[in-house]
Amino acid sequence: MDAAGLSNNDSSVLSALFDPESSLSSTVQVDNSLPQGSDSAKIQGLQERERDALRLLNHETPAACDIKSAISDLTSIIEDDQSYASAWNNRAQARRMLIKDENLPTMPDAVAQIFQDITQAISLATPKQLHGSISHLDARVLASAHTHRGYLLLFASKSEDNRNMLSALPGLKPLSLADLEQAASRELGIGGRYGNETARQLAVKTNPYAKLCGSIVREALTKEISDYYHPQITIAR
């Protein structure tokens, strides 16, 4: 792959997916005493707006019009404060709610928007120091975002047809199915270490033995993971 042809965003995504030096240790130190931002009053205001935006989505089958309204409200929050990671993460989740899994390969531009939101959320919430402590809110954002990205990568790795969903992402489009599966396993592992128990279980199922599975076993595994994972908004508390 020609690294010179990648955008800064593409390069950072690839580095995060495949650079072993950026891996987490087995545990993440979540410090509930840490502030959620430098301006606590501002963060509280953003959280209240976010709760209002997501209220109608916090049930099993939200209407498409409510999802679109939430996306619009989350976009307004992002425009007011682009450093608020939770809004980026929840906008990615809301965008996923509009697309059935079987339609993902036919909607690469929408998939690219989801990946961009996830990547931004992860970039904003990840601690600057590799072994630094992290706030409860940032840990929740990272658990959700890494799990979401892991699921999408795993779904893309299921077949060449599914891989078409990444055609609008130059940094991911050239990756083989095996590379995508490897990246998915790593993302799920990170999601688990940030506290998502489902991601922790799925990471065990996908790494390292899934690479040795035949197509029938792999399809069954992906179906099982699809049953596990659904887009989930993370309402700030």
Residue frames as a rotation matrix with the C-alpha (Angstrom) as fourth column:
MET 1
0.575 0.818 0.000 0.00
0.818 -0.575 0.000 0.00
0.000 0.000 -1.000 0.00
ASP 2
-0.262 -0.665 0.699 1.31
0.632 -0.666 -0.396 3.44
0.729 0.338 0.595 -0.89
ALA 3
-0.070 0.203 -0.977 1.45
0.961 -0.250 -0.121 5.37
-0.268 -0.947 -0.177 2.36
ALA 4
-0.903 -0.346 -0.253 2.03
0.275 -0.921 0.277 8.60
-0.329 0.181 0.927 0.46
GLY 5
-0.711 0.678 0.186 -1.49
0.042 -0.223 0.974 8.37
0.702 0.700 0.130 -0.97
LEU 6
-0.080 0.695 -0.715 -3.17
0.902 0.356 0.245 8.25
0.424 -0.625 -0.655 2.43
SER 7
0.363 0.273 0.891 -4.71
-0.127 -0.933 0.338 11.17
0.923 -0.236 -0.304 4.26
ASN 8
-0.616 -0.573 0.541 -3.57
-0.580 -0.135 -0.803 11.96
0.533 -0.808 -0.249 7.80
ASN 9
0.121 0.761 0.638 -6.79
-0.971 0.225 -0.084 10.39
-0.208 -0.609 0.766 9.07
ASP 10
0.818 0.160 -0.552 -6.22
-0.373 0.879 -0.298 7.20
0.437 0.450 0.779 7.06
SER 11
-0.087 -0.958 -0.273 -2.65
-0.168 0.284 -0.944 6.93
0.982 -0.037 -0.186 8.29
SER 12
-0.559 -0.098 0.823 -3.65
-0.803 -0.181 -0.567 7.39
0.205 -0.979 0.023 11.92
VAL 13
0.541 0.809 0.229 -6.35
-0.832 0.555 0.005 4.73
-0.123 -0.193 0.973 11.60
LEU 14
0.671 -0.336 -0.661 -3.94
-0.142 0.816 -0.560 2.21
0.728 0.470 0.500 10.07
SER 15
-0.428 -0.876 0.224 -1.35
-0.372 -0.055 -0.927 2.97
0.824 -0.480 -0.302 12.72
ALA 16
-0.271 0.406 0.872 -3.89
-0.959 -0.033 -0.283 2.41
-0.086 -0.913 0.398 15.48
LEU 17
0.730 0.675 -0.104 -5.14
-0.683 0.723 -0.104 -0.83
0.005 0.147 0.989 13.94
PHE 18
0.854 -0.379 -0.357 -1.80
0.152 0.837 -0.526 -2.51
0.498 0.395 0.772 13.28
ASP 19
-0.024 -0.919 0.394 0.93
-0.425 -0.348 -0.836 -0.87
0.905 -0.187 -0.383 15.39
PRO 20
0.285 0.147 -0.947 1.66
0.602 0.741 0.296 -3.20
0.746 -0.655 0.123 18.32
GLU 21
-0.749 -0.638 -0.180 3.33
0.552 -0.451 -0.701 -0.36
0.366 -0.624 0.690 20.19
SER 22
-0.667 0.561 0.491 -0.04
-0.553 -0.814 0.179 1.38
0.500 -0.152 0.853 20.46
SER 23
-0.030 0.663 -0.748 -1.68
0.248 0.730 0.637 -1.62
0.968 -0.166 -0.186 22.14
LEU 24
0.407 0.262 0.875 -3.01
-0.741 -0.465 0.484 -1.29
0.534 -0.846 0.005 25.66
SER 25
-0.847 -0.505 0.164 -1.78
-0.488 0.619 -0.615 -3.19
0.209 -0.601 -0.772 28.62
SER 26
-0.705 0.576 -0.414 -4.14
0.468 0.816 0.338 -5.83
0.533 0.045 -0.845 29.97
THR 27
0.067 0.745 -0.664 -5.84
0.979 -0.178 -0.101 -3.35
-0.193 -0.643 -0.741 32.28
VAL 28
-0.255 -0.046 0.966 -6.90
0.399 -0.915 0.062 0.27
0.880 0.402 0.252 32.00
GLN 29
-0.706 -0.054 -0.707 -6.84
0.700 -0.213 -0.682 2.52
-0.114 -0.976 0.188 35.02
VAL 30
-0.047 0.775 0.630 -10.23
0.446 -0.548 0.707 4.23
0.894 0.314 -0.320 35.27
ASP 31
-0.832 -0.279 -0.479 -10.19
0.554 -0.378 -0.742 7.00
0.026 -0.883 0.469 37.86
ASN 32
0.089 0.984 0.152 -13.69
0.921 -0.140 0.364 8.14
0.380 0.108 -0.919 38.80
SER 33
0.325 -0.009 -0.946 -12.22
0.658 -0.716 0.233 11.16
-0.679 -0.698 -0.227 40.56
LEU 34
-0.746 -0.644 0.169 -10.79
0.555 -0.460 0.693 12.58
-0.368 0.611 0.701 37.34
PRO 35
-0.158 0.691 -0.706 -12.71
-0.303 -0.714 -0.631 15.54
-0.940 0.114 0.322 35.90
GLN 36
0.285 0.371 0.884 -14.50
0.666 0.586 -0.461 14.90
-0.689 0.721 -0.080 32.61
GLY 37
0.361 -0.237 0.902 -12.97
0.775 -0.462 -0.431 18.00
0.519 0.855 0.017 31.06
SER 38
-0.680 -0.732 -0.046 -11.18
0.650 -0.572 -0.500 21.23
0.340 -0.370 0.865 31.83
ASP 39
-0.796 0.516 0.317 -14.47
-0.555 -0.831 -0.041 23.13
0.243 -0.209 0.947 32.17
SER 40
-0.920 0.392 0.010 -16.86
0.351 0.834 -0.425 21.03
-0.175 -0.388 -0.905 34.26
ALA 41
-0.247 0.874 -0.418 -19.78
-0.092 -0.450 -0.888 23.43
-0.965 -0.181 0.192 33.89
LYS 42
-0.202 0.112 -0.973 -19.45
-0.951 -0.261 0.167 23.39
-0.235 0.959 0.159 30.10
ILE 43
-0.913 -0.176 -0.368 -19.21
-0.273 0.934 0.229 19.59
0.304 0.310 -0.901 30.05
GLN 44
-0.713 0.700 0.031 -22.35
0.332 0.377 -0.865 19.30
-0.617 -0.607 -0.501 32.17
GLY 45
-0.042 0.695 -0.718 -24.19
-0.548 -0.617 -0.564 21.53
-0.835 0.370 0.407 29.72
LEU 46
-0.435 -0.197 -0.879 -23.04
-0.884 0.282 0.374 19.41
0.174 0.939 -0.296 26.76
GLN 47
-0.997 0.059 -0.052 -24.08
0.069 0.969 -0.238 16.24
0.037 -0.241 -0.970 28.56
GLU 48
-0.390 0.912 -0.124 -27.55
0.058 -0.110 -0.992 17.63
-0.919 -0.394 -0.010 29.21
ARG 49
0.037 0.357 -0.933 -27.95
-0.897 -0.399 -0.188 18.53
-0.440 0.845 0.306 25.53
GLU 50
-0.719 -0.383 -0.580 -26.70
-0.615 0.739 0.274 15.09
0.324 0.554 -0.767 24.57
ARG 51
-0.869 0.457 0.189 -29.17
0.212 0.688 -0.694 13.37
-0.447 -0.563 -0.695 26.89
ASP 52
-0.020 0.896 -0.444 -32.00
-0.350 -0.422 -0.836 15.37
-0.936 0.139 0.322 25.33
ALA 53
-0.161 -0.113 -0.980 -30.81
-0.984 -0.058 0.169 14.44
-0.076 0.992 -0.102 21.83
LEU 54
-0.789 -0.329 -0.519 -30.65
-0.418 0.906 0.061 10.73
0.450 0.265 -0.852 22.63
ARG 55
-0.617 0.540 0.573 -33.73
-0.585 0.173 -0.793 10.33
-0.527 -0.824 0.209 24.78
LEU 56
0.402 0.872 -0.281 -35.97
-0.829 0.216 -0.516 9.12
-0.389 0.440 0.809 21.96
LEU 57
0.155 -0.430 -0.889 -33.35
-0.726 0.561 -0.398 6.57
0.670 0.707 -0.226 20.85
ASN 58
-0.697 -0.545 0.467 -33.04
-0.705 0.400 -0.585 4.82
0.132 -0.737 -0.663 24.19
HIS 59
0.181 0.704 0.687 -35.38
-0.595 0.635 -0.493 1.93
-0.783 -0.319 0.534 23.35
GLU 60
-0.041 -0.284 0.958 -35.45
0.263 0.922 0.284 -1.15
-0.964 0.264 0.037 21.13
THR 61
-0.243 0.045 0.969 -36.77
0.961 0.149 0.233 0.23
-0.134 0.988 -0.080 17.81
PRO 62
-0.256 0.121 -0.959 -36.48
0.165 -0.972 -0.167 4.01
-0.952 -0.201 0.229 17.46
ALA 63
0.737 0.590 0.329 -38.19
0.461 -0.083 -0.884 5.58
-0.494 0.803 -0.333 14.45
ALA 64
0.003 -0.762 0.647 -36.00
0.994 -0.068 -0.084 6.74
0.107 0.643 0.758 11.56
CYS 65
0.410 0.201 0.890 -37.24
0.291 -0.953 0.081 10.31
0.864 0.226 -0.450 11.98
ASP 66
0.993 -0.075 0.090 -36.15
-0.107 -0.284 0.953 10.29
-0.046 -0.956 -0.290 15.64
ILE 67
0.400 -0.902 0.160 -32.73
0.776 0.427 0.465 8.91
-0.488 -0.062 0.871 14.68
LYS 68
-0.009 -0.377 0.926 -32.26
0.842 -0.502 -0.196 11.65
0.539 0.778 0.322 12.09
SER 69
0.750 0.324 0.576 -33.35
-0.014 -0.863 0.504 14.28
0.661 -0.387 -0.643 14.60
ALA 70
0.876 -0.473 -0.096 -30.81
0.197 0.169 0.966 12.95
-0.440 -0.865 0.242 17.11
ILE 71
0.112 -0.857 0.503 -28.06
0.985 0.164 0.059 13.04
-0.133 0.488 0.862 14.47
SER 72
0.245 0.055 0.968 -28.92
0.462 -0.884 -0.067 16.67
0.852 0.464 -0.242 13.74
ASP 73
0.945 0.143 0.293 -28.84
-0.179 -0.523 0.833 17.56
0.273 -0.840 -0.469 17.45
LEU 74
0.639 -0.770 0.010 -25.53
0.522 0.442 0.730 15.75
-0.566 -0.461 0.684 17.96
THR 75
0.066 -0.584 0.809 -24.08
0.934 -0.249 -0.256 17.58
0.350 0.773 0.529 14.96
SER 76
0.610 0.218 0.762 -25.06
0.037 -0.968 0.247 20.88
0.792 -0.123 -0.599 16.59
ILE 77
0.953 -0.303 0.023 -23.26
-0.013 0.034 0.999 19.84
-0.303 -0.952 0.028 19.78
ILE 78
0.297 -0.883 0.364 -20.15
0.878 0.403 0.260 18.92
-0.376 0.242 0.894 17.77
GLU 79
0.200 -0.179 0.963 -20.24
0.668 -0.694 -0.268 22.24
0.717 0.697 -0.019 15.93
ASP 80
0.832 0.163 0.531 -20.36
-0.227 -0.773 0.593 24.05
0.507 -0.613 -0.606 19.28
ASP 81
0.340 -0.759 0.556 -17.54
-0.843 0.016 0.538 21.99
-0.417 -0.651 -0.634 20.82
GLN 82
0.572 -0.140 -0.808 -15.55
-0.596 0.606 -0.527 19.70
0.563 0.783 0.263 18.54
SER 83
-0.531 -0.846 0.059 -13.54
-0.630 0.347 -0.695 18.36
0.567 -0.406 -0.717 21.50
TYR 84
-0.099 0.585 0.805 -16.53
-0.902 0.289 -0.321 16.58
-0.421 -0.758 0.499 23.07
ALA 85
-0.858 -0.448 -0.249 -15.77
-0.513 0.752 0.415 12.95
0.001 0.484 -0.875 22.24
SER 86
-0.649 0.633 0.422 -19.06
0.183 0.669 -0.721 11.46
-0.739 -0.391 -0.549 23.42
ALA 87
0.284 0.792 -0.540 -21.08
-0.420 -0.404 -0.813 13.33
-0.862 0.458 0.218 20.79
TRP 88
-0.220 -0.442 -0.870 -18.85
-0.975 0.125 0.183 12.00
0.027 0.889 -0.458 17.99
ASN 89
-0.973 -0.178 0.148 -19.24
-0.197 0.973 -0.123 8.46
-0.122 -0.149 -0.981 19.32
ASN 90
-0.366 0.911 0.193 -23.00
0.218 0.285 -0.933 8.67
-0.905 -0.299 -0.303 19.69
ARG 91
0.215 0.411 -0.886 -23.41
-0.780 -0.474 -0.409 10.23
-0.587 0.779 0.218 16.25
ALA 92
-0.660 -0.491 -0.568 -21.59
-0.727 0.606 0.322 7.20
0.186 0.626 -0.758 14.80
GLN 93
-0.893 0.370 0.255 -23.91
0.194 0.830 -0.523 4.88
-0.405 -0.418 -0.813 16.71
ALA 94
-0.010 0.947 -0.321 -26.99
-0.141 -0.319 -0.937 6.81
-0.990 0.036 0.136 15.57
ARG 95
-0.070 -0.081 -0.994 -25.84
-0.974 -0.210 0.085 6.73
-0.216 0.974 -0.064 11.94
ARG 96
-0.946 -0.291 -0.144 -25.45
-0.312 0.936 0.161 2.95
0.088 0.197 -0.976 12.22
MET 97
-0.557 0.795 0.239 -29.04
0.092 0.346 -0.934 2.67
-0.825 -0.499 -0.266 13.44
LEU 98
0.191 0.640 -0.744 -30.21
-0.690 -0.452 -0.565 3.89
-0.698 0.621 0.355 10.03
ILE 99
-0.038 -0.336 -0.941 -28.47
-0.939 0.333 -0.081 1.05
0.341 0.881 -0.329 8.14
LYS 100
0.880 0.287 0.378 -29.22
-0.383 0.899 0.211 -2.66
-0.279 -0.330 0.902 8.29
ASP 101
0.065 -0.931 0.360 -26.13
-0.280 0.329 0.902 -4.85
-0.958 -0.160 -0.239 8.27
GLU 102
0.076 -0.017 0.997 -27.02
0.732 0.680 -0.044 -6.38
-0.677 0.733 0.064 4.92
ASN 103
0.874 0.301 0.382 -27.10
0.482 -0.635 -0.603 -2.90
0.061 0.712 -0.700 3.37
LEU 104
0.574 -0.704 -0.419 -23.66
-0.030 -0.530 0.848 -1.80
-0.819 -0.473 -0.325 4.60
PRO 105
-0.298 -0.784 0.544 -21.79
0.599 0.290 0.746 -3.03
-0.743 0.549 0.384 1.47
THR 106
0.016 0.386 0.922 -24.02
0.968 -0.236 0.083 -0.87
0.250 0.892 -0.378 -0.74
MET 107
0.898 0.366 0.247 -23.52
0.280 -0.904 0.323 2.32
0.341 -0.221 -0.914 1.31
PRO 108
0.120 -0.957 -0.263 -19.74
0.939 0.196 -0.282 2.98
0.321 -0.213 0.923 1.46
ASP 109
-0.353 -0.244 0.903 -20.12
0.110 -0.970 -0.219 6.75
0.929 0.022 0.369 1.81
ALA 110
0.599 0.634 0.490 -22.35
-0.469 -0.219 0.856 6.34
0.649 -0.742 0.166 4.87
VAL 111
0.801 -0.391 -0.453 -19.91
0.567 0.739 0.364 3.78
0.192 -0.548 0.814 6.29
ALA 112
-0.201 -0.920 0.338 -17.06
0.701 -0.376 -0.606 6.26
0.684 0.115 0.720 5.77
GLN 113
0.021 0.292 0.956 -18.96
-0.399 -0.875 0.275 8.87
0.917 -0.387 0.098 7.80
ILE 114
0.936 0.350 -0.033 -19.42
-0.134 0.442 0.887 6.37
0.325 -0.826 0.460 10.61
PHE 115
0.438 -0.853 -0.285 -15.72
0.860 0.490 -0.144 5.46
0.262 -0.182 0.948 10.62
GLN 116
-0.284 -0.553 0.783 -14.73
0.312 -0.826 -0.470 9.13
0.907 0.111 0.407 10.63
ASP 117
0.424 0.511 0.748 -16.92
-0.562 -0.498 0.660 9.81
0.710 -0.700 0.077 13.67
ILE 118
0.956 -0.095 -0.278 -15.57
0.253 0.748 0.614 6.75
0.149 -0.657 0.739 15.49
THR 119
0.135 -0.989 0.067 -11.97
0.847 0.080 -0.525 7.71
0.514 0.127 0.848 14.73
GLN 120
-0.194 -0.159 0.968 -12.51
-0.126 -0.975 -0.186 11.25
0.973 -0.158 0.169 15.99
ALA 121
0.769 0.528 0.360 -14.15
-0.438 0.025 0.899 10.01
0.466 -0.849 0.250 19.20
ILE 122
0.781 -0.532 -0.327 -11.23
0.613 0.752 0.241 7.65
0.118 -0.389 0.914 19.86
SER 123
-0.105 -0.865 0.491 -8.66
0.634 -0.438 -0.637 10.34
0.766 0.244 0.594 19.11
LEU 124
0.012 0.189 0.982 -10.28
-0.406 -0.896 0.177 12.77
0.914 -0.401 0.066 21.54
ALA 125
0.805 0.468 0.364 -10.89
-0.508 0.228 0.831 10.31
0.306 -0.854 0.421 24.38
THR 126
0.637 -0.613 -0.468 -7.62
0.543 0.787 -0.292 8.34
0.548 -0.068 0.834 24.31
PRO 127
0.857 -0.354 -0.375 -5.24
0.173 -0.488 0.856 9.40
-0.486 -0.798 -0.356 27.10
LYS 128
0.773 -0.595 -0.221 -2.13
-0.578 -0.516 -0.632 11.20
0.262 0.616 -0.743 25.92
GLN 129
-0.336 -0.880 0.336 0.11
-0.941 0.324 -0.094 8.98
-0.026 -0.348 -0.937 28.04
LEU 130
-0.339 0.177 -0.924 -0.02
-0.439 0.839 0.322 5.26
0.832 0.515 -0.207 27.24
HIS 131
-0.445 0.110 -0.889 -0.29
0.636 0.738 -0.227 4.18
0.631 -0.666 -0.399 30.87
GLY 132
-0.919 0.119 0.376 -2.16
-0.293 -0.845 -0.448 7.22
0.265 -0.522 0.811 32.15
SER 133
-0.640 0.768 -0.024 -5.42
0.468 0.366 -0.804 7.08
-0.609 -0.526 -0.594 34.07
ILE 134
-0.851 0.444 0.280 -8.65
0.133 -0.332 0.934 7.87
0.508 0.832 0.224 32.30
SER 135
-0.676 0.673 0.300 -11.98
-0.696 -0.451 -0.559 9.34
-0.241 -0.586 0.773 33.36
HIS 136
-0.448 0.606 0.657 -15.10
0.175 0.780 -0.601 7.20
-0.877 -0.155 -0.456 33.58
LEU 137
0.560 0.713 -0.421 -16.73
-0.252 -0.338 -0.907 9.06
-0.789 0.614 -0.009 30.67
ASP 138
0.081 -0.604 -0.793 -13.73
-0.991 -0.133 0.000 8.67
-0.105 0.786 -0.609 28.38
ALA 139
-0.818 -0.363 0.447 -13.49
-0.370 0.926 0.074 4.96
-0.440 -0.105 -0.892 29.24
ARG 140
-0.009 0.906 0.423 -17.13
0.203 0.416 -0.886 4.47
-0.979 0.078 -0.188 28.28
VAL 141
0.611 0.179 -0.771 -16.63
-0.623 -0.493 -0.608 6.34
-0.489 0.851 -0.189 25.01
LEU 142
-0.304 -0.846 -0.438 -13.54
-0.951 0.244 0.189 4.28
-0.053 0.474 -0.879 24.15
ALA 143
-0.674 0.137 0.726 -15.17
-0.087 0.961 -0.261 0.97
-0.733 -0.239 -0.636 25.06
SER 144
0.384 0.918 0.099 -18.12
0.108 0.062 -0.992 1.79
-0.917 0.391 -0.076 22.82
ALA 145
0.578 -0.152 -0.802 -16.13
-0.734 -0.527 -0.429 3.25
-0.358 0.836 -0.416 19.91
HIS 146
-0.539 -0.834 -0.116 -13.50
-0.816 0.484 0.316 0.49
-0.208 0.265 -0.942 19.72
THR 147
-0.499 0.437 0.749 -16.19
0.123 0.891 -0.438 -2.18
-0.858 -0.127 -0.498 19.93
HIS 148
0.598 0.753 -0.276 -18.20
-0.111 -0.263 -0.958 -0.49
-0.794 0.603 -0.074 17.18
ARG 149
0.270 -0.574 -0.773 -15.16
-0.952 -0.279 -0.125 -0.20
-0.143 0.770 -0.622 14.91
GLY 150
-0.720 -0.550 0.424 -14.21
-0.525 0.830 0.186 -3.80
-0.454 -0.089 -0.887 15.65
TYR 151
-0.045 0.785 0.618 -17.63
0.205 0.613 -0.763 -5.06
-0.978 0.092 -0.188 14.68
LEU 152
0.740 0.337 -0.582 -17.65
-0.425 -0.436 -0.793 -3.10
-0.521 0.834 -0.179 11.41
LEU 153
-0.141 -0.880 -0.453 -14.20
-0.986 0.084 0.145 -4.39
-0.090 0.467 -0.880 10.49
LEU 154
-0.694 -0.076 0.716 -15.22
-0.204 0.974 -0.095 -7.94
-0.690 -0.212 -0.692 11.31
PHE 155
0.386 0.899 0.207 -18.35
0.098 0.183 -0.978 -7.64
-0.917 0.398 -0.018 9.20
ALA 156
0.581 -0.238 -0.778 -16.25
-0.776 -0.450 -0.442 -6.29
-0.245 0.861 -0.446 6.30
SER 157
-0.481 -0.876 0.034 -13.88
-0.843 0.473 0.257 -9.27
-0.241 0.095 -0.966 6.66
LYS 158
0.041 0.580 0.813 -16.69
-0.313 0.781 -0.541 -11.77
-0.949 -0.233 0.214 6.13
SER 159
0.328 0.114 0.938 -16.58
0.765 0.550 -0.334 -11.70
-0.554 0.827 0.093 2.30
GLU 160
-0.751 -0.584 0.308 -15.33
0.642 -0.537 0.547 -9.77
-0.155 0.608 0.778 -0.71
ASP 161
-0.068 0.809 0.583 -18.84
0.621 -0.423 0.660 -8.38
0.781 0.407 -0.473 -1.15
ASN 162
0.739 0.343 -0.581 -18.86
0.674 -0.360 0.645 -7.11
0.012 -0.868 -0.497 2.42
ARG 163
-0.186 -0.917 -0.354 -15.43
0.827 -0.340 0.447 -5.55
-0.530 -0.210 0.822 1.91
ASN 164
-0.307 0.137 0.942 -17.07
0.760 -0.560 0.329 -3.16
0.573 0.817 0.067 -0.57
MET 165
0.739 0.632 -0.234 -18.43
0.634 -0.535 0.558 -1.22
0.228 -0.561 -0.796 2.40
LEU 166
0.367 -0.705 -0.607 -14.89
0.476 -0.419 0.774 0.16
-0.799 -0.573 0.182 2.86
SER 167
0.112 -0.363 0.925 -14.48
0.994 0.029 -0.109 1.39
0.013 0.931 0.364 -0.72
ALA 168
0.680 0.150 0.717 -14.79
0.243 -0.969 -0.029 5.05
0.691 0.194 -0.696 0.33
LEU 169
0.876 -0.455 0.159 -12.01
-0.303 -0.263 0.916 4.65
-0.375 -0.851 -0.368 2.92
PRO 170
0.638 -0.638 -0.430 -8.66
-0.500 0.081 -0.862 4.69
0.585 0.765 -0.267 1.04
GLY 171
-0.251 -0.813 0.525 -6.74
-0.946 0.091 -0.312 3.54
0.206 -0.575 -0.792 4.10
LEU 172
-0.240 0.253 0.937 -8.88
-0.542 0.766 -0.346 0.43
-0.805 -0.591 -0.047 4.61
LYS 173
0.636 0.612 -0.471 -10.04
-0.704 0.209 -0.679 -0.42
-0.317 0.763 0.563 1.09
PRO 174
0.159 -0.605 -0.780 -6.83
-0.780 0.407 -0.475 -2.29
0.605 0.684 -0.408 0.07
LEU 175
-0.441 -0.418 0.794 -6.72
-0.862 0.443 -0.246 -4.50
-0.249 -0.794 -0.555 3.17
SER 176
-0.671 0.155 -0.725 -7.21
-0.240 0.880 0.411 -8.22
0.702 0.450 -0.553 2.72
LEU 177
0.461 0.884 -0.085 -9.97
-0.278 0.235 0.931 -10.11
0.843 -0.405 0.354 4.51
ALA 178
0.318 -0.429 -0.846 -7.35
0.788 0.615 -0.016 -11.59
0.527 -0.662 0.533 6.84
ASP 179
-0.760 -0.618 0.203 -5.95
0.438 -0.717 -0.542 -8.14
0.480 -0.323 0.816 7.63
LEU 180
-0.267 0.756 0.597 -9.45
-0.513 -0.636 0.576 -6.83
0.816 -0.152 0.558 8.36
GLU 181
0.644 0.497 -0.582 -10.12
0.149 0.665 0.732 -9.76
0.751 -0.558 0.354 10.67
GLN 182
-0.176 -0.805 -0.567 -6.85
0.880 0.129 -0.457 -9.12
0.441 -0.579 0.686 12.49
ALA 183
-0.821 -0.105 0.562 -7.72
-0.019 -0.977 -0.211 -5.45
0.571 -0.184 0.800 12.90
ALA 184
0.175 0.972 0.157 -11.21
-0.406 -0.074 0.911 -6.34
0.897 -0.223 0.382 14.11
SER 185
0.464 -0.047 -0.885 -9.85
0.623 0.728 0.288 -8.69
0.630 -0.684 0.367 16.75
ARG 186
-0.617 -0.767 -0.178 -7.50
0.696 -0.425 -0.579 -6.01
0.368 -0.481 0.796 18.02
GLU 187
-0.606 0.453 0.654 -10.27
-0.359 -0.889 0.284 -3.41
0.710 -0.063 0.702 18.20
LEU 188
0.495 0.824 -0.274 -12.55
-0.143 0.389 0.910 -5.77
0.857 -0.411 0.311 20.09
GLY 189
0.098 -0.561 -0.822 -9.72
0.856 0.468 -0.218 -6.54
0.507 -0.683 0.526 22.48
ILE 190
-0.872 -0.408 0.270 -9.23
0.257 -0.852 -0.456 -2.84
0.416 -0.328 0.848 23.20
GLY 191
-0.147 0.907 0.395 -12.97
-0.501 -0.412 0.761 -2.37
0.853 -0.086 0.515 23.67
GLY 192
0.553 0.323 -0.768 -12.87
0.360 0.738 0.570 -5.18
0.751 -0.592 0.292 26.22
ARG 193
-0.322 -0.768 -0.553 -9.97
0.878 -0.024 -0.478 -3.69
0.354 -0.640 0.683 28.12
TYR 194
-0.863 0.092 0.496 -11.83
-0.170 -0.979 -0.114 -0.39
0.475 -0.183 0.861 28.37
GLY 195
-0.793 0.480 0.374 -14.73
-0.413 0.026 -0.910 -2.22
-0.447 -0.877 0.178 29.99
ASN 196
0.106 0.853 -0.511 -17.01
-0.994 0.111 -0.021 -3.68
0.039 0.510 0.859 27.30
GLU 197
-0.221 -0.201 0.954 -17.49
-0.526 0.849 0.057 -7.28
-0.821 -0.489 -0.293 28.42
THR 198
0.784 0.536 0.313 -19.16
0.004 0.500 -0.866 -8.31
-0.621 0.680 0.390 25.15
ALA 199
0.728 -0.582 -0.362 -16.13
-0.607 -0.303 -0.735 -7.04
0.318 0.755 -0.574 23.20
ARG 200
-0.163 -0.813 0.559 -13.84
-0.947 0.287 0.142 -8.94
-0.276 -0.506 -0.817 25.56
GLN 201
0.133 0.303 0.944 -15.69
-0.143 0.948 -0.284 -12.19
-0.981 -0.097 0.170 24.82
LEU 202
0.958 0.284 0.025 -15.74
-0.004 0.102 -0.995 -11.55
-0.285 0.953 0.098 21.08
ALA 203
0.395 -0.891 -0.222 -12.02
-0.911 -0.349 -0.220 -10.79
0.118 0.289 -0.950 21.01
VAL 204
-0.288 -0.455 0.842 -11.37
-0.593 0.776 0.217 -14.25
-0.752 -0.437 -0.493 22.44
LYS 205
0.442 0.573 0.690 -13.55
0.178 0.698 -0.694 -15.78
-0.879 0.429 0.207 19.73
THR 206
0.998 0.025 -0.063 -11.79
-0.053 -0.290 -0.956 -13.95
-0.043 0.957 -0.288 16.89
ASN 207
0.381 -0.924 0.016 -8.15
-0.687 -0.295 -0.664 -14.11
0.618 0.242 -0.748 17.92
PRO 208
-0.397 -0.589 -0.704 -6.03
-0.700 -0.302 0.647 -15.96
-0.594 0.750 -0.293 17.04
TYR 209
-0.615 0.033 0.788 -7.93
0.164 0.983 0.087 -19.04
-0.772 0.183 -0.609 15.97
ALA 210
0.474 0.868 -0.149 -10.49
0.006 -0.173 -0.985 -17.40
-0.880 0.466 -0.087 13.66
LYS 211
0.111 -0.507 -0.855 -7.75
-0.917 -0.383 0.109 -16.98
-0.383 0.772 -0.508 11.05
LEU 212
-0.872 -0.476 0.112 -7.56
-0.422 0.848 0.321 -20.77
-0.248 0.233 -0.940 10.87
CYS 213
-0.192 0.895 0.403 -11.30
-0.058 0.400 -0.915 -21.27
-0.980 -0.199 -0.025 10.45
GLY 214
-0.738 0.118 0.665 -12.90
0.667 0.282 0.690 -22.41
-0.106 0.952 -0.287 7.23
SER 215
-0.860 0.389 0.330 -15.48
-0.170 -0.829 0.533 -20.18
0.481 0.402 0.779 5.56
ILE 216
0.061 0.942 -0.330 -18.45
0.240 0.307 0.921 -22.00
0.969 -0.135 -0.207 7.11
VAL 217
0.045 -0.113 -0.993 -17.07
0.992 0.126 0.031 -21.67
0.121 -0.986 0.118 10.63
ARG 218
-0.888 -0.434 -0.148 -16.15
0.447 -0.892 -0.066 -18.04
-0.104 -0.125 0.987 10.03
GLU 219
-0.557 0.760 0.335 -19.65
-0.123 -0.474 0.872 -17.26
0.821 0.444 0.358 8.75
ALA 220
0.312 0.668 -0.675 -21.17
0.602 0.411 0.685 -18.87
0.735 -0.620 -0.274 11.83
LEU 221
-0.316 -0.532 -0.786 -18.83
0.940 -0.287 -0.184 -16.87
-0.128 -0.797 0.590 14.05
THR 222
-0.972 -0.046 0.230 -19.73
0.107 -0.959 0.261 -13.60
0.209 0.279 0.938 12.34
LYS 223
-0.108 0.994 0.015 -23.44
0.068 -0.007 0.998 -14.44
0.992 0.109 -0.067 12.71
GLU 224
0.227 0.140 -0.964 -22.88
0.915 0.308 0.260 -15.05
0.333 -0.941 -0.058 16.41
ILE 225
-0.689 -0.565 -0.454 -21.09
0.682 -0.717 -0.143 -11.73
-0.244 -0.408 0.880 16.76
SER 226
-0.755 0.505 0.419 -23.83
-0.044 -0.677 0.735 -9.95
0.655 0.536 0.533 14.83
ASP 227
0.247 0.873 -0.421 -26.32
0.451 0.281 0.847 -11.36
0.858 -0.399 -0.324 17.33
TYR 228
-0.070 -0.380 -0.922 -24.18
0.995 -0.093 -0.037 -10.04
-0.071 -0.920 0.384 20.17
TYR 229
-0.739 -0.484 -0.468 -23.61
0.483 -0.866 0.132 -6.54
-0.469 -0.129 0.874 18.83
HIS 230
0.321 0.772 0.548 -26.13
0.923 -0.385 0.002 -3.83
0.212 0.506 -0.836 18.11
PRO 231
-0.379 -0.431 0.819 -25.50
0.278 -0.897 -0.343 -0.08
0.883 0.098 0.460 17.86
GLN 232
0.299 0.425 -0.854 -25.69
0.935 0.047 0.351 1.32
0.189 -0.904 -0.383 21.38
ILE 233
0.340 -0.136 0.931 -25.86
-0.020 -0.990 -0.138 4.94
0.940 0.029 -0.339 22.34
THR 234
-0.290 -0.514 -0.807 -23.91
0.868 0.214 -0.448 5.95
0.403 -0.831 0.384 25.44
ILE 235
0.576 0.587 0.569 -25.90
0.268 -0.793 0.547 8.43
0.772 -0.162 -0.614 27.48
ALA 236
-0.501 -0.827 0.256 -23.65
0.074 -0.336 -0.939 10.57
0.862 -0.451 0.230 29.65
ARG 237
0.582 0.635 -0.507 -24.33
0.583 0.108 0.805 10.48
0.567 -0.764 -0.307 33.38
